[in-house]
Amino acid sequence: MPVIHVLSAGAAKGLVSALAEPFRQASGHMLQCQFGAVGAMQERLDAGDACDLIILSRAMIDALASRHRVDAASVADLGRVRTGVAALAGAAAPPVADEAQLRRALTAAPSIYIPDPVRSTAGIHCMKVLTALGIADAVGARIKAYPNGATAMAEMAHAGDARAVGVTQITEILYTPGVALVAALPAAFELSTVYSAAVTTSPLQREAATAFLQLLTGASSAELRRAGGFEPS
């Protein structure tokens, strides 16, 4: 069975995974996917990993298009994703509606689970938020960073600490069993990222990759995107 190679931001894992099997049945093409921090996925592309379709932030996709690494005509948005706060499923969620509440919630948490603070969109932003709140040094030893938000949320669920807090893209919170979305970050600290997909300029399966891109971003999957945390861009 022919294979489409996909490099994808972790924020889109739930959506891609949900559509993979229906697409295989309809097209006869399997997906071979790698998910992770956007920086890590771009590094894999630049290192020569097989890739027919790539999903990153819109800014990164546009930069790849300017370097002729993706087909600019194929670029399409999945939607906008906000960064949010997670708690253990079933635990009493701390209020995080404003700056003071967010500071208290993060300061009180014995562990703060985040994605890669260097190569992931949400991880980088989380460190900026901690600095802006004036608590980066105070909570530094309690930060538990993982390669991507999905792994961070899965580890938080596995640890089972009802007092722990997670910060990552809302899509990653929603598709991870064992954790629950508390809320998006308050307006003063909001981060909203548009994610886009594009076919690379040297795909092995151009026609099939284009068809999957259209499924990901088209009207037939709009409700699935919305339910998974993607908002119209």
C-alpha positions in Angstrom: 0.0 0.0 0.0 1.5 3.4 -1.0 2.5 5.7 1.9 2.2 9.4 2.5 4.9 10.8 4.8 3.7 13.5 7.1 5.7 15.7 9.5 3.3 17.5 11.8 3.1 19.9 14.7 1.8 18.1 17.8 -1.1 20.5 17.9 -2.6 18.7 14.8 -2.0 15.1 16.0 -5.6 14.5 17.1 -7.0 15.8 13.8 -4.5 14.0 11.6 -5.0 10.7 13.5 -8.8 11.0 13.3 -8.7 11.4 9.5 -6.0 8.8 8.7 -8.1 5.7 8.6 -11.1 7.2 6.7 -8.5 8.5 4.2 -6.8 5.1 3.9 -10.1 3.5 3.2 -11.1 6.0 0.6 -7.8 6.4 -1.2 -5.8 3.3 -0.5 -2.9 5.4 0.9 -1.5 4.9 4.4 -0.1 7.8 6.4 3.3 7.5 8.1 3.4 10.4 10.6 5.9 12.0 12.9 4.5 14.5 15.4 6.4 16.9 17.6 7.4 20.5 18.4 7.3 22.6 15.3 11.0 23.3 15.5 11.8 19.6 15.7 9.6 18.9 12.6 11.3 21.6 10.6 14.7 20.2 11.6 13.6 16.8 10.3 12.5 18.3 7.0 15.8 20.1 6.7 17.7 17.0 7.6 16.2 15.2 4.6 13.5 13.1 6.3 10.9 11.8 3.8 8.0 14.2 3.7 5.1 14.7 1.3 3.0 16.9 3.6 4.1 19.2 6.5 2.0 20.9 9.1 3.5 23.8 11.1 2.6 27.3 12.2 1.6 29.5 9.4 4.7 31.7 9.9 7.0 28.7 9.5 5.1 27.4 6.5 5.4 30.8 4.8 9.1 30.8 5.5 9.4 27.4 3.9 7.5 28.6 0.9 9.9 31.5 0.5 12.8 29.0 0.5 10.9 26.8 -2.1 10.7 23.9 0.4 7.0 23.7 0.1 4.6 24.5 -2.8 3.2 27.9 -2.0 0.1 27.3 -4.0 -0.8 24.3 -1.8 -0.7 26.2 1.5 -3.9 26.0 3.5 -4.9 26.8 7.1 -6.2 24.3 9.5 -7.2 27.0 11.9 -6.2 29.0 14.9 -5.2 27.3 18.2 -5.0 29.0 21.6 -2.7 28.0 24.4 -4.5 26.8 27.5 -4.2 25.5 31.0 -4.8 21.8 31.8 -5.6 20.0 35.0 -5.9 16.3 35.8 -9.2 14.9 34.7 -11.6 14.9 37.6 -9.5 17.2 39.8 -10.6 20.5 41.1 -9.5 23.0 38.5 -7.8 26.2 39.7 -9.3 29.4 38.4 -7.1 31.1 35.8 -9.3 33.9 34.5 -6.9 36.8 35.2 -3.3 37.5 35.9 -3.6 37.1 39.7 -5.5 33.8 39.4 -3.0 32.4 36.9 -0.1 33.4 39.1 -1.6 31.7 42.1 -2.4 28.6 40.2 1.1 28.2 38.8 2.8 29.1 42.0 0.7 26.6 44.0 1.3 23.7 41.5 3.9 21.2 42.6 4.5 20.4 39.0 4.0 22.4 35.8 4.0 20.3 32.6 5.0 22.0 29.4 6.3 21.2 25.9 9.9 21.9 24.8 10.7 25.4 26.0 13.1 26.0 23.1 11.5 24.4 20.0 7.8 24.3 20.6 5.4 27.2 20.2 3.6 26.7 23.5 6.7 25.9 25.5 8.5 29.0 24.4 5.4 31.1 25.3 4.9 29.4 28.6 8.4 30.5 29.7 7.6 34.0 28.6 4.4 34.0 30.7 6.3 32.7 33.8 8.8 35.5 33.4 6.0 38.1 32.9 4.3 36.9 36.0 7.6 37.2 37.9 7.6 33.6 39.1 10.0 31.9 36.6 12.8 31.5 39.2 10.4 30.4 42.0 8.8 27.6 40.0 11.7 26.7 37.8 12.5 23.5 39.6 8.9 22.3 39.3 8.8 22.6 35.5 8.6 19.3 33.7 9.4 19.8 30.0 8.8 17.2 27.3 9.5 17.1 23.6 6.0 18.1 22.7 2.7 19.0 24.3 1.1 15.6 23.7 3.9 13.9 25.7 3.7 16.5 28.4 0.0 16.0 28.8 0.3 12.1 28.7 3.0 12.3 31.4 0.9 14.6 33.5 -2.0 12.1 33.3 0.2 9.2 34.1 1.7 10.9 37.2 -1.9 11.4 38.5 -1.1 14.4 40.7 -4.4 16.3 41.2 -2.6 19.5 42.0 -0.4 19.5 38.9 -1.0 22.1 36.1 -0.2 21.8 32.4 0.3 24.6 29.8 0.2 23.7 26.1 -1.9 24.1 22.9 -5.6 23.5 23.6 -5.8 20.9 20.8 -3.2 18.7 22.7 -5.1 19.0 25.9 -8.4 18.0 24.3 -7.1 14.8 22.7 -5.1 13.5 25.6 -7.0 11.1 27.9 -6.6 11.8 31.6 -6.3 15.6 31.4 -9.0 18.3 31.1 -9.0 21.8 29.7 -9.3 24.4 32.4 -9.4 27.5 30.1 -7.4 29.4 27.6 -4.7 31.6 29.0 -6.2 35.0 30.2 -6.3 37.7 27.6 -3.1 39.5 28.8 -1.1 36.3 28.2 -3.0 34.9 25.3 -1.2 33.1 22.4 -3.2 32.1 19.4 -1.3 30.3 16.6 -2.5 29.6 13.1 -1.4 26.2 11.9 -1.2 25.4 8.2 -0.4 22.5 5.9 1.5 22.4 2.7 2.7 19.8 0.1 6.5 19.8 -0.1 8.2 20.6 -3.4 9.6 17.1 -3.9 6.9 14.8 -2.6 6.8 11.1 -3.5 3.0 11.1 -3.5 2.0 14.6 -4.6 -1.6 13.7 -5.7 -2.4 11.8 -2.6 -0.7 14.4 -0.3 -2.8 17.1 -1.9 -6.0 15.1 -1.4 -5.2 14.6 2.3 -4.4 18.3 2.7 -7.8 19.1 1.2 -9.5 16.7 3.6 -7.6 18.3 6.6 -8.5 21.8 5.7 -11.8 21.5 3.8 -15.5 21.8 4.7 -16.0 18.1 5.3 -13.7 18.2 8.4 -14.7 21.6 9.7 -16.7 20.3 12.6 -13.9 17.9 13.6 -11.5 20.7 13.6 -13.7 22.9 15.7 -14.4 20.1 18.2 -10.6 19.5 18.4 -9.8 23.0 19.4 -9.1 24.7 16.0 -10.9 28.1 15.5 -11.4 29.8 12.1 -8.2 31.7 11.2 
